[in-house]
Amino acid sequence: MPDLCLGIVTTPYLSYSGLTIMFGSDMVIRPKYKSNIVVQYSIYILRSLWFCVGVSGAELKMGDHSVTVTDNNNHQSTVIEIYPLGSYYFGSKDPIVFRDETVADRVQRMKSNFNARGLRTCVQAVMLVELFKHPHLLLLQVRNAFFKLPGGRLRPGESDIDGLQRKLSRMLSVNEDQTDHWEVGDCLGMWWRSDFETLLYPYLPPNLKVPKECTKLYLVKLPASRKFIVPKNLKLLAVPLCQVHENHKTYGPIISGVPQLLSKFFFNINH
């Protein structure tokens, strides 16, 4: 366990495990070494959310207190093992080339692809780490502008698991060809796009005959330690669930709805 070093300057900070924690209305944790992981931590962590729906006969530890949760259906609970952020290594690699296109160009490209291949299917990963005894969601920030879950579009005939493993390796691994070390778990939800210009919905609209896109969210369970190698033009963020929850304005409807999708799981936070 690394030593804690507390220093008081113009802005208080705390150094821990190679990270510098800046305290303010928003806490931002930046590595001392050159990397592109930025951990955003909101003051709203004081109002931590604990998701324990569906836990059968479990005793949950909340600080100095314990709560016993009973499920009348007596179904065995699903447990997600979450490990500390400090047990992971973060590095960088060459940037990914993005298409430089306008919204109109993107819509036209989606129309052309739909006419040629049919329904567009995307897969995205929900990955969790622990910081300050609270689950944090790993997000990618593109061009310092918008946030997205790691993942992307499937190739024609590609399975959900193979496609998600391929996308995760391309974005977060040194070797893009090594795709068997991502543990893809439950499908948490599906979102649908009724037209090329519209937003995605968590249901199929009743008047929709031919959906244009389907986005599936999968739980990806992380091991106790691993290396994340991120393209230099992306930032990997660890955002607390209490900050993501229903924060549509910042993260959009899909990401802000992830905490609700996770409410059926019990988080076992390892230290």
Secondary structure as UniProt FT lines:
FT   STRAND          5..7
FT   STRAND          13..16
FT   TURN            17..18
FT   STRAND          19..22
FT   STRAND          26..31
FT   STRAND          37..42
FT   HELIX           43..47
FT   TURN            53..54
FT   STRAND          58..62
FT   TURN            63..64
FT   STRAND          65..69
FT   TURN            72..73
FT   STRAND          78..82
FT   HELIX           85..87
FT   STRAND          89..93
FT   HELIX           103..117
FT   STRAND          120..126
FT   STRAND          128..131
FT   TURN            132..133
FT   STRAND          134..142
FT   TURN            143..145
FT   STRAND          146..148
FT   STRAND          151..153
FT   TURN            156..157
FT   HELIX           160..172
FT   TURN            176..177
FT   TURN            180..181
FT   STRAND          183..193
FT   STRAND          200..201
FT   TURN            206..207
FT   STRAND          213..221
FT   STRAND          227..231
FT   TURN            232..233
FT   STRAND          234..240
FT   HELIX           241..244
FT   TURN            245..246
FT   HELIX           248..256
FT   HELIX           258..261
FT   TURN            262..264
FT   STRAND          265..269
//
